[in-house]
Amino acid sequence: MLHSNQRRYTATLCAPMILGAVFVIGSALAQDTGSLQPTAEVYEKQIFPLIDKRCLLCHGAKNPKAGLNLATFNSIDSIQKNEKLWRKVVIQVRDGAMPPPGAFSLTPDQKNLMTTWVTLVLNSQPAYQKSNPGRKIIHRLNRIEYNNTVRDLFGVTSNPADKFPADGGGGGGFDNNADTLFTPPILMERYLQSANDILDEAKPERIFRVKPTAKLQKRDAAKQILAYFAYRGFRRPVQPNELAGLLRLYDIAAKDGESFEKAVKFALKGVLVSPNFLFRVEKERNTAAAYPISDYELATRLSYFLWASTPDDELLRLAGENRLRDPKTLDAQVDRLLKSPKATALAESFATQWLKVKDLYTSAQPDPGKYPNFTPTLRDAMYQETVRFFDSALREEGSLLRLLDCDYTFVNEELAKHYGIEGVTGKEMRRVKLADKKRGGVLTMASVLTLTSYPLRTSPVLRGKYIMEQILGSEIPPPPPVLATLPPDDQPREGLTFRQRLEKHRKNTLCAGCHSRMDPLGFGLENFDAVGRWRDEIGGKPVDASGVLPPKIEFNGSAELKQIVLQRKDDFIHNLTGKMLSYSLGRGLEPYDMKVVEQISQRVLKADCRNSLLLHEIVKSYPFQYRQDSEGATTARATEEPPKTRKSAEKG
């Protein structure tokens, strides 16, 4: 008999099998489902019989495992009202995770029938068919955006926002999510101090573009300066009353006897602490219907997406001429912004959060006794390798699949020695061609390999989980308490290698469900130690970097693993598209956004995964160019109240 806690956690394993996506290589599906219709008749005659025979033994009315009773879904409406759940069910069935292998498994045709029909039902609901730009609340500049903005406005490079409270990661896992960019009182104090520091650091010629002359009075010169910076700081034309308010600040300082320069700087503080500068404000139109954002708002969204900074003069000029929304003009501006050095911010901000390499500075702590070569400078080089590589893969025309497998990377002398690459000297990061397929792409970078390891050893579990979640977009539930813990290092014990101990460990019913799918992926990276160095032996025994994935797909080593992952390029592109769209919008994605994600990812796939197309499609997408007033925005939510149980399900 299992202990009560063990029974509870055994039950919870069934929830991830239904609710979480897993890595399984799918079979080709032969059945033609093109004539399927999202009707009650199809559900009664074809879909529910499958659920009844294959699912309800575990997830029926009597003691449903993990509290999930599929018998309660007795109508199309009940499925649509629980959209988030059923989209995850589709993934589970499609990938073969549920029903589990054995007597209750579905044939390929049955899987195709169920997943196709449920998807049709979910996509046929009005909320999904109708385009919805989602909520767009007032958006505070995060620390990176603030630093870049004052850099571009005043030439300040001291990163004053580094002294601000840290920004939390919101929906999609990014720190530019408007929902989590709160404004605590201490931040207002920092804004005031930062305004002083910025104006003290800024070069006088950058600020005093206009100077008083015999023909230009001091106040008129101040007005021109204030109008210039307010226009660029507010990212739109300045209203007369706004400019008048700034001039009043100048007048107060001038009346107190301050010099022209000090009086102008005092008024400029009003720009730097204004909500119109600190927040990306979009004007609401008091309507329930969605509407296109203004050209100035589009310029702001575009520049903060690709540059994490304020629009430059050309973007503002095109917005003022109402030309930015023209598709050809917009395409040209996307290309122009990507060619700018400022576009590195996309890699610095987006890629480091998506790939989690920022964790190198927090949670990744290799043991200094075992890995003395893991120095702060090596860690910096690992981090920069990822940034430089993503930047090149996104800006140089080519396939996004280079992110998974590529013949070049970026190293300096220290990182090159770490990798065993010869002929690199100096601290500067530079592009090098890789000699073989062992490395190449983000999965074999030391940054990723280090952050997916423990202090004393690698972790096939963490590495496999990383591939599933960060690369392929699958959801892995948190692990239950285990009955026995694994040792902290990877040395052989009791005649067993670490791999053999892990295989024995995952035979436990509490562990097998997820580990059987994660671990093989992680084993493919076992030739890399806990700080990403290549190794051929562990404790005097040859490294076993082989793995087997359903249905009996065998591979060995990192080069073959990358090819296995590339077979899931549809999932990779879909995941990357969703992450990039979420980042560009500054909010988490909702179910109604999935249509846009699917449309963009399919276009990218049909274009051989061309990298620039992804960015162009996001910028031209409906949610990027439209908005809805806060009260008018609607979100489909799952119902809290379960529908009635159908009679035939009671038999289960």
N, C-alpha and C positions, 0 to 999 in steps of 0.2 A: 504493500500500500504506500502511495506517495504521501508525504507530509502535506498538510493542508495548503501551505504556501506553494509547494511544488505543484499541487493540483491547480492552484489558481494561475500560476505562471505557465503551466502546460496549456491551459485554456487560452491564455493571452497570445500564445504563439499562433493560434488560428486567426486572430485578428490581423496580424501582419500578412498572413497568407492571402487574406481577402483584400486588406486595405493597403498593402504596400506592394510596390512593383519589384520584380526580381529579374536577374539576368538569366535568360534562357534563350538559346538559339532556336527560333521558331521554325516550324516546318512549312513547306509550301502548301497553300490551301487550295484545293481543287474546286470546291463547290461554287457554282455561280449564284451569288446572292444579289445580283443586280436588280432582280424583280421584287425583292423584299419590300414590304410596306410597314410603317410603324403603326400597325393596327392591333386592336384588341383580339381579333380573330387569330392572327399570327401568334400572339402571346399565349392564347388559350391552347392552341393546337400544336405549336412547335416549341416555344420557348419554355413555358412553365413545366411541361413534362420533363425537360432536361434538368431544370432546377429541382424538381420533385425527386427524380431518381438519383441525381448526382450530388446534390448539395444539402438536402434537408435532413439527412441522417445526423449531420453535425450541426447544421444551422437551421433547424426546424423549430417548431413551437415548444417541444419538450427539451428543457435544459439546453438552450442554444449556446454553443461555445462562444466565449468572449462576448456574450450578450447580443450576438448578431443573429437575428431571426429573419431569414430571407422569405419565410412564408408570409410575412406581413405585407409584402408588396404584391397586392392583388389587382393592380391596374396600371395603365400607362402613366396616369397622373401621379400615382405613388412613387413611381421610379423617377419621374421628372422632378418631383419635389425633394428628392434625395440625390441630386445630381452628383455632388462631390463623391459620395460613396460609390455610386454606380460607375462613374468614370474609372475609379480604382479597381472595381470588380472587372471591368473590361480589360484593364491591363493585366490583372492576375490571370484571367482565363486565357487571354491571348498568349501570354508568356508561358503557360503551362504550369503555373504555380498552384492553381486551384482549378478543379479538384486535384488533390494530390495524386501522384502516380499510383497506379494499382487498379483495383476492380472498378473504382468510380471515375477513372479518368475519361476525358472526352476525346473523341476522334478528331482529327484535323477539321473535317467537315462540320462537326458539331461545334467546335470552338469558333469556326468562322461564322456559322449561323448565329450563335449567341452574341458574339462581340459586334457583328455587323448590325444586328437588329437593335441591340441596346443603344449603340451609337446613333442610329437613325432616330430612335425615340428621343434621346437627349438633345440631338441637334434640331429636332422638328419643333421644339417648344418656342413660343413667340419671343421669349426673352433672349433666346439664342439666335433666332433668325434676324431679329432687329439689332442693328448696329448700336453699340453702347460704348461711348468713350470712357465711361467710368468716372469716378470721383477725381477731382483735382483741387485739393485744398491749398491754402496758402503755404508756400514752401520756403522754409528758412534755409539760407546758405549753410552748408555744412563746412567743416574746417578746411577741407581741400578747396572747395569752391570759394570760400572767403579769401584764403591765401592767394589763389590764382587771380581773383578779381582785383584785389588791391595791388598785386604785381602789375597787372595790365593797365590799371588806371594811374597809378602813382610811381611805378618802377620799384616798388618795395619788395625785397627778396628775403626778408628776415622771418617770413612765415609767422606773423603775429598770432594767428589762430591756433598755433600749437599750444598756446597757453590756455585755450578755452577748454571747458569740460569735454570729454570724449563723446563722439556721436555714436549712438547705438545702432546696430543693424536692424532693419525692419523687414517688411515683406520682400521676398526675393533674396534676403540676406545682404542687402546693401545699405550703406550708411547715408545714402541720399534719399531715403524714404521719408516723404513729408509727414507721414503719420507718427514717426518716432523722433522727429527733429523738434523737440520741445525747447522752451525758452525759460530756463530757471533764472531766478533773480541774480545769481552770481554771474550769469552770462551777460546780463545787462551791464554789470559793473566792468566786466572785461571789455565789452564793446567801447565803453567810454575811455578806458585806458588805452585800448588799441588805437582808437582814433588819434589820440595824442601822439602815440609812438609812430604811427604811419606818417603823419604830417611832419614830425621831426626828422624822420629818415628820408622822406621824399626829397629829391633834388629840387632846389628853388626854380630852375628853368623848366622843370616838368610841370610845376604848379602855375607859375606866373607867365603864362603864355601871352598875356596882354599886360602892358605896363602903362601907368599914367603918363601922359605927355601934356604939352601946353594945350593941345586940342582935345585931349581925352581926360576928363575929370576922374579922380580916384574912384568915386562910387560907380561911375560907368564902367571903368576897367574891372572893378570887382564884380559887377553884374555879369560881364561877359565871361569871366572866369567861372563864376558860380553856375551860370547857365550851361557852360561846356561840361563841367563835371557832373552836374545833376542829370543832364541828358544821358550821359554815359553810365552814371551810377544807377539811375532809375531805369535805364534800358528802354526809354520811351521819351516822347516829347514832355517837357516840363510845363505844368500848368502855371498861369500867371500868379495865382495865389501861393503856389509852392515857391516860386522864385522870389516873390515878395517876402515870404517868411525867412528865407535865407539871407536876403538883403537886410532884414531887420537885425539879424545877428551881427552882420558886418557893422551896421550903424551903432549898435550897442558898444561894440569894441572900439570903434573909431571915436565915439563920444567919450569913452573913458581914457582917451589919449594914446591908444595903441597905434603902432605904426601900420602902414598900409598892409605890409606882409603879414603881420600878426593878426590884424583884423580879418583878412581874407581867410587865413587858416582857421580862425575861430568860427567863421561861417561855414567853412568846409566840414568842420566837425558835425554840423547839422546834416550834411549829406551822409556822412559815414554812420551816424546813429539813426538815420531815418528808416522806418519800416520799409519804405520803397527801395532802399538799398539792401537791407539785411534780409529781405524776403522777396521771393519771386512772386509778385502779385499779378493775377490775371483777373480782368474785370468781368464781373457777372452781369447778365443781361435780364435778370428777373423773368425767366421763361422756363417752362418745364422741358422744352425741346432742346436737343443738342444743337450746337452751333459751332462754326469754325472760329478758331482763335484768331486774333489780329496778327498782322504781319510782324509787328514788334514782339508779340508774345511767341510767335513761331521762331523768330530770330533768337530769342532767349532760350527757348527749349533746345534749339539746334546747337547753340554754342555751349550750353552747359552739358549737353549730351556728349559732344565730341571733344570739347576743350576743358570741361569743368570750370568754365570761366565766362565772363561777360561778353556780349557780342562786340565785334570790332566795328570800325567806322564803315566798312563796306557792307556788312550785314545791316547795320542801322540805316545806311543810305537806301539800300534796296527795300527795306521795310517801309521807309518813309515814302518811297515811290510806289508802294503797293505792288511790287514786282516779285517779291520773294516766293510767293506761293506758286508762281508759274513753274510747272514741272521741270522744264529745261533749266531754268534759272536755279531752282532748288538743287537739281542734280549737280550743276556746276559748282554750287557753293559747298555741297558735301565733299566733292573732290578737292576743292581748294582748302577747306578746313583740315582734311586728312593729310594734305601735303605739308601743313604747318608743323613746326616743332612742338607747338602747343598740344597737338593731338596725342602726344605721348601720355597725356593725362588720362586718356581712355584706358590704356594698359595699366597705368599706375593706380587708377581708382577701380575700374571694373574688373580687370583680370585678376588682380591680387586678392579681391574679395571672392570672386567666383571660384578661383582655384585654391583659395584659403592660404596662400603663401604668406599673408600677413601674420599667420600664426607662428612663423619662424621666430618672431620677436616676443612671443608670449608663451604658448604652450609647448613648443618644441624645445626640449632641454636634454640633448645627448649627454651622457655621463662623461665628465671631463677626464676621468681616469682612464676610461676605455677608449675615448675618442678625443685625445688631446689636440688633434689637428683641427677640430671644430672651433675655430676662432671667430671673434666678432667680424673680422674682415672677410672670412670665408662665408659666413652667413650673409653678409651684405652682397657678396658676389653671387651667391645662390639666388637671392631675391632679385637682383638686377638681371640675372640670366632670364628669369621668367618674364620680367617686364619687357626687356629688349626683344625677346623672342616673340611674345604676343604682339608687340607693337609692329614688328616686321611682318608677321604673318597676316596682320589685319590691313596694313597699309600698302604692302607690295602686292600687286595683282597676282592672284593665284587661288588655290583651293583652301578652304577652311580646314580640310582634312590634314593639312600640314601640322595643325596643332597636335595631332595624334601620332604622326609619323613623318619625320623630316630628316634631311641629310645635312643639316647645319644647326649650329647653336651659337651662343655668345658666352665667352669666357675671358677671364684675365689670367695672369700667370698662376695665381694661387689656385683658382678653380680648375685650370687646365692640368696642373699637377695632381689635383684631387681626382680628376678623370683619367689621368694617364695620357694626356694629349701633349705632345712635344712641340717645341718651337714657338711657344708663347711667352713673352716677357713683359713685365710692367703691370701696373695696377689698372690700366685702362681696359674696359670691356671691349672685345672686338669679335667679329663674326668669324667662325672657323667651320670648315667642312669636316664632317664626321667620317671616320674611316670605315665604319660598319653599321649594321642595323641594331646593334645592341642598345645604343642610345638614339635619341632623336624623338622630339615631341615631348609634351609636358609630363607624361607618365614616367619617363626615365630621367627627369631632372632631379638634381640633388635636393632642391627645395621641397618638392612633393614627396620624395622618398624619405626625407628627414621628418617632415611633419606627420607622416603616417607610420612612424616608428615609436617605440618606447625608449627610455634612456639607455637601456643596455642591450636591446635587441630589436630586430625588425618585427613587424606584425602583419602577416598575411591577411589577417582579419581586417585590420584598419585599411590596408591597401586595397583589398577587394571591395570593401565598403565605399572607399573613395571613388573607385572606378564606377561603381553602380550609381552612387548619388551625384557626385560632382560632374562626371563625364556623361553618363547616360540618363540622368534625371530620375532614377528610381528612388523610391522611398524605403528606407530601412528602419524598422522600429528599434527603440532602445532595447538592449539585452536584458533578460531577467537575471536575478541573482543566480550564479552558477553554483554547482555543488562542490566543485574543486577548482582552485585557481591554478593558472599556468605559472611556471617559474619566471622570474624577471629577466633571465638571460637565455641564450639559445645554445648553451653547451649540452652535449649528450649526457643523459642520466639514465642509470639502470638499463644500459644497453639500447636506449631509444634516442633517436635524434629528436630535435624539437618538433620537426614536422610530424614524426610518428606519434609524439605525445599529443599534438594538436588534433591529429586524426582520431586518436582514441578519445580525446575530450569531446569531440563533436558527435560521437555516437550517442551521447546522452540525449534523450528525447527533448530535453529543454533547450538544447543547443543546435540540433541537427537541421531544423527547418531553414535557418538563415545561413549557417556556416557552410552547408553543402553547396551553396551557390556563391558565397563570397570567397571562401578560402582558395578555391582553384585559381581565381584571378590573381589573388595576392601571391600565391606560390610562383606564378610566372615571373615575378619580380625579385625572387629570392637571391639572385646573383648580386643584388645590390644590398650593401649592409645598411645599418641604421642611419648613416650619414651620406648614403648614395654612392659609396665607392664600389667598384666591381670586385667580386670575390669568386673564387672557384671552389673553396672549401669552407666548411663550418666545423670547428673542433676537430680538424684532421680528416673529416669525411667529405666526399664530393657533394656539392650543392645539388639538390633535387629541385629543379625549377619547372617541373612538368605539372600539367593540370588536365582535368577531364571535365567537360561541360556537356549537359544534355543536348542532343541525344548522342552521347558517347563521342563527342568531338575532342580529340586529343591535341595538345600543343605542348611545346617545351621552350621555355625561355622567353625573354622580353620581346625579341623580334617577332616570334610567332604569336605572342599574346597581343601585340599591337594589331596584327592582321585579323585576329579574332574580334577585337573591339571595332575595327573598321567595318566588319560585316554588319555592325549595328549603326551605320552612319546615319540612318533615318532618325534614330533615337538621339544620337549625338547632336545633329543639326536642330532637331526639335527642341532639345534641352537648351542649347546655346541661344536659339532664337528667343525662347521664353525668358531666359535670364537677361539677355540684352534688351528686350522690350521692357521688362520690369525696371531695369536700370534707367533706360531712356525716359520713362514716364515718372520715375520717382515714386513709385507705389508698387504694392504687391499685385499680382495678377488675380483676376476673378474668373469664374467659369465662362463668362461671356467673352473674355479675352482669348479663349482657346481657339476660337474660329480664326482670329487674326494670326495667332501663332502658327496654326496649321497652314493657312494660306501662304504666309511668308516662307515657312520652312519648305513647303513643296516647291515654291518658285526657286528657292536657292538650290534645292536638290536637282531640279530639272536643268539648272544652269551649271551643273558640275560643281556645286558647292562654292561658287565664286564668292570671294570674301566681300568685295565692295558692294555686291548686290544686297547682302544682308543689311548693311547700314542704309543704303538707299531705300530699301523697302520699308524699314522701320520708320524712317523720317517721313515717308509718304503715306504711312498707314493712317487709318481713321482715328484711333485713339491718340496718336501723336499730334494730329492736326485739328482735333475737335475737343470740345469740353462740354460739360453740363453743369448747371448751377448746383450748388451743394444740396439744396432741398429737392432738386429735380432728378438727381442721380438715383438710380435704382439698382439694386443688386439682388440676384436670385439667391435665396437662402434656403437651406435644407429645413424641412419642417421638424419640429421637436416631437410632434405627436405621431406615433406610428399608425398606419392605416389598419383596418380590420383584417384579421386573419382569415384566409380562405378555408373553406371546410376541408378540402382535400389535403391541406397541409397538416391538419390536426392529426392525421393518421401517422405522421412522422414522429 
